[in-house]
């Protein structure tokens, strides 16, 4: 009995720690990410499973730096850029971020609508997309930060459905273990293109901005609750690191199981071309059964509800900090009109893509290119900030953070060059 009570206490403690890190990690597995991972599994079977453990420490190190910036400075990443770097750097981030994030939102909304249409064929996908957009907009405007954070945190549990699907099919677990532990690379354009796509989907610049701002929001929320200015303690930094590591691990496990699902079910069933999440869901139905089909589809809709507030929120923080507007998910609409108007514009602009002939696949391609170009620049700036004592004081990077950060920078730079090469040559 004592062991059970101890386990319950540990679980409660972990759940209490979980916050921005879990939300950030879970939102990375959005419908567009699911499409990328499904394509990797369908086209190459289990060959890309090893990328899950390769990307985890890199992703976790960068997100930890972003979270540390937020805790140490009580300012968002865009505000730090505004205060300590040339204005053109900040404006370049805004210029690249807006179209990339809007196209990502558009692709996610379209994916949600298309999958919902598979479940309820009598209702057109476009109607579902409009309905989802309206619901998201109302929830973001009406609910304060604490409620939004709670909703997003528990909505992340929807991603657990992807852990179930491989167990509904015949899976060669020895082959899975081998593909996970032993990296496999084919030196051809298509395989390298998939690796670049996985990297771009996993380490996305909008997550850097969101993570920093969410740590600031969390800090402000605690201060408001205790009605006093909080001194950021060592314990708070430890809790933040645990939150980020658990969130990134969760994100990469979901990615692993989606690739595994597509690799064991779709590839084995002769389905090697997946461009959209609805294609992945449709292909699962005859191969893995009705249960797997509905679980996969439900996961896509749930992840859309999780990721789109993060995408639109990250964009709104970037704009609000750039132009000095009032901001924050804890504020009412009349207190931060510009902040909420940007969220509304990003959602409506994403939705409208479906009516202007921009396909979700093209939207994902264009957003991936923009993310790929900006990611190395932002990672280099994050590394510079985290080694600057004037900004970070006693919370500068240690050797481990710098090594992992440098590896991430090199990898994302190579990925950006490779992506441009694949697109134009």
N, C-alpha and C positions, 0 to 999 in steps of 0.2 A: 504493500500500500504506500509506503514511504517513497519507493522508487517512482510510482505512478504520480504522486503529488509533486515530486521533484521535476519530473518530465513536463507536467502541466505548467509549473512555474517557469520552466525554461521556454516553453512555447509562448506563454503570455509575454515574457520578456522580449522575445524575438519579434512578436507581433507589434509590441509597443514601439520598438526601434524602427520597424519598417515604415517608410514614408516616401520622400522624393526619389530615393534610389530605386525602390521597387516600381514606382509609377513610371520612371524614366526607362528602366529596363524593359518593362512589359510593353510600353508604348512603341518600343522599337520593332516589336513583332506585329506590325500593322498589316492590313490586307495586301499592300504592295510588297511588303517583306515576305509574306506567306507565298505570294505568287513567285517571287525570286527563289525561295527555298524549294518550292514545289518543282519548279523548272530544273533546278540543280539535281534533285533526286530522280525526277522522271528521265532526264537526259543521260545522267551518268551513274545512276544507281546509288551505291553507298560510297562512291569515290570521294565525295566532298565532306563526309562526316567529320573528318579530322579538323576542318576549319573551325568547328565549334570551340574546341579547347585552345586553339591557336589565338583566336580573336578575343577570348574571355579576359586574359590578363591585360591585354592592350586596351580594350574597351573600358575595363574597370579602372585602370590607372588614369586615363584621361577624364572619366566622369568623376573620379575622386578628386582630381585637381580642381575641376570646375566647382564641385561642392565645397572644397576647402576655400576657394576664392570667395564664395558667397558667405561662408561662416566667418572668415577672417576679416573681411572688409565690410560686411553688411550691404554690399552693393552688387548689382547685376553685372554680367560680363560686358554688356554694351556700355554701361556707365564707366567701367574701368577703362575701356578703349577710348571713350570720350575724354576722360581726365588725363590719361598718360600717353596717348599715342596720337599721331597725326590724324586730322579729321578725315582725310581721304580713305584711311583704313576702315574707319567706322562706316562711312557712306558706301564703300565697296561691299561691305558685309550686308548692308540693307539692300543694295541694288541686286545682289545675287540671291539673298535669302527670300525676298518676296516671291519672285516667280517660281523658285524651286519648291517652297513650302506650299504655295497655292496649287501647283500641279500635283504635288503629293497628296494634298487634301482631295483634289478632284478625282484622282485615281482611286483613293480609298472610298470615297462616297459612291463612285460608280461600282466598285467591287462589292460593297455592302448591298446596293440595290439589286445587282445582278444575282447574287447568292440568295437574297430574300425572294426574288422572283422564281428561283428554282424550287424553293420550298412551297411558295404560294403562286403557281403559274398564272392564275386568273388576274393577278394584279401586276401591271407593267413595272419593269425595273425602274423606269424614270419616276414613277409615283412613289416607290419606296425611297428612292434617293432624296426626293423633295421632303418626304415625311421625316427621314432621318436627320436631314439638315435642320429642319424646323425644331425638332425635339432637342437636338444638340444646342442650338442657339438659345432656346428658352432656358435650358438647364444651366448653361454657362452664365447667363445674365442674372437669373433668379437666385441661384445657390451661392452662398459665401464660400470662401476658400476651404474652410474646415469640412464642409459637406462635400464639396467637389473632390477634395483629397480622399475622403472616406469612400466615396462612390468609386473613384478611380482605383483605389487600393484593392477594394473587394471585387471590382470588375476584372482586375488582373487574374483572379482565380479562374475566369473563363478559359484562360490559356491552358489550364490543366487538361482540357479535353484532348489536346494533341498528344498527351502522354498515354492516353488510352488506346487510340486508334491502332498503333502497331501491334498491340496485343489481341486485336480482333482479327488479325491476319496471320498467316504462317510466316514466322520470322526466323531466319538463320542467325542466332545470336552470336555464334562463333565468328561468322563473317562480319557481323556488326562490330564486334570487338576489334577484329583485325583492321577494318577500315577506319576505326576511330583512332587507334594507336599508331598505325603506320601511314604517314602522309603519302598521297598518290597525286602526281601531277602529269598531265598529258601536255606536251609542248605543241599545242595547236591553238589557233585563234579562238575557237568556240569554248574550249575548256578554260583557257586563261580569262576569257571574257566573263564566264560564270564566276570565277574566283574574284575578279574585280567587282562584279555586281554584288556578291556576298559581302565583300569588304565595305562597299559604298552603302549598302543597306544596313549593315551592323554599326558602323562608326559614322553617324550622321551629324553634321554641324548643328542642326536645330536642337539636338539633345544637349549640346554643351551649354547653350543659352538657357534652356529650360531648367537644367539641373542647378545652375548658379542661382537663378531667380527663385526657384522653389526652396532652396536652403534659406534665402533671405526671408521669404514668406513664412516659413516655419519658425524662424527666429522671431520675427515680428509678432506672430500669433502667440508664441510662448510669453513674450514680453507683455502683450495685451492682456493675457490671461492672468499673469502674476502682477500686473500693474506696476512694473518696475523695469529698469534697464538691466538686461542680463549680461553678466560677464561670461564670454564663451569659454567654457572649461575644457580641460583635456578629455573629460568623459564625453562631452558633446561631440568632439572630433572622433573619438573611438566609436560612438554610436553611429555617426555619419558614415564612417568607413565600413562598418558592418552592414548598414543599410544599402550602400552602393554595391558592395561585393555580392550581397544576396540578390539584389535586383539584377545585376549583370549576369550572375550565374543562372538565375531563373530565365532571363532572356535567351541566353545561349543554349540552355536545355530545351526550351521550346523550339528554337531554330534546329537543334539536333534532331528532335522527334518529328518535325515537319519533313526534313530531308529524309529521315528514316522511313516515314510513312510513304512518301513518294517513291523512294528507292526500292522498298520491299513490295509495295502494292502496285503502283503505276508502272514502274520500269519493268517489273517481273511480268506484268500483264500486257506488255507490248505498247504501252502509252509513253512516248518519248518526247512529245511536244506539248508543253503547257505554257500558255501565254498569260492566262488570267486565273484568278482564284475560282471562278465559277466552272472553268474547264477542269480544274483539279477536283472540285467537289463532284462534278458530273461523272468524271472518270472513276472515282472511288466507288460509286453506287453499284455498278455491276461486278466489280472486282472484290470489294471488301464488305459489301452488304449495306442495307438501309441504315443500320446503326451508325457505322463509320461515316456515312454520307451526311446524316443529320448533325452528328457531332462536329464534323469538319466545318459545315456550313454555319452552325451556331457560333463556332469559334471565330470565324471571319467577321460576323456582325458584331460580336462582343469586342473584338480587337479594334474595330473601326470606332466604336463608341469610346474606347480607351485612348486611341492614338490621336483622333482629330482634335479634341480639346488641347492636347499637348502641342500639336503642330500649330494650331491657331493661336494658342496662348504664347508660345515661344516667339512667334512673329510679332504679336502685339507688344510683348515686353521689349523686343528689339526697337520697334518704332517709338514706343513711349519713352524709353530711355534716351533715344537719339534726339527727340524733339522736346524733352523735358516735360512730358505730360504726366498728370496724375495717373497712377496705375495700380493694379492689384486685384486679384480675384476675390479678395475680402471686401472690396469696395462696392457700393451700389452703383447702378448705371449713371445716375446724375452726378456722382462724385468723380467718375473716371470715364466720361463720355468717349473721349478719343480712344482710350484703351479698348473699350467694348465695340466701338465702331470698326476698328481694325479687325477684331475677331469676326464681326458680322460680314465685313467686306471679303475677308479671306474665305469664309464658308460659302458665301454666295458666288464668289469668283470661281471657286473650285467646282461648285455645282453647275455653273453655267458652261464649263468646258464641255460637258456632255451635249450641250445644245449648239456648240460652235464647231462641231466636227473634229475636236481634238480627242483622239482615242486615248483610253487609259494607258495603253502600252507606250504610246508616244510621250505621254505626260511623264510616265515613269522614266523613260529614256532621257528626256530633257532635264528632269529634276536630278537624276543620277549624275549627269554631266556637270551640272551646276554645283551639286554637293561635292563631287570629286575634285573640282577646281578650287573650291573654298576650303575644304577640310584641311589640307596641308598647311595653308596660310594660318587658319585659326589655331590649329594644334601648335604651330611654331610660336604664335603669340601667347597661348596658354602656358607653354613651357617658359617663355620669357617672363611672364607675369609671376609665375610660381617660383621663380628664382630671383625675384626682385624684392629685396628686404624693405625698400621704401613702401611697397604696396602690401606685402605679406607679413612684414615684421618677423616674428619668431616662427612663422608657419610656412617657411619656404620648403621647396622639394628636398627630399633625401636622395641618396644615391640610387635606390631602387626605383623611385618615381621617375628620375631623370633617365635611367636606362630604358625603362618600359616606354616612357614618353618619346624618347629618341627613336626607338624601334618602330613605334606607331607612326611617327612622322616620316621615317624612311619608307615604310610599307605603303602609307597613303600617297606619298609622292610618286612612288613607282606605279601604284594603282592608277593615279590620275594620268600619268604619261601613257600607260598601257591603254587606258580607256580612250584617250584621244586618238591613239594610234589605231585602235580597232574601229573607231567610228569613221575616221577620215582616210585611212590608208589600207 
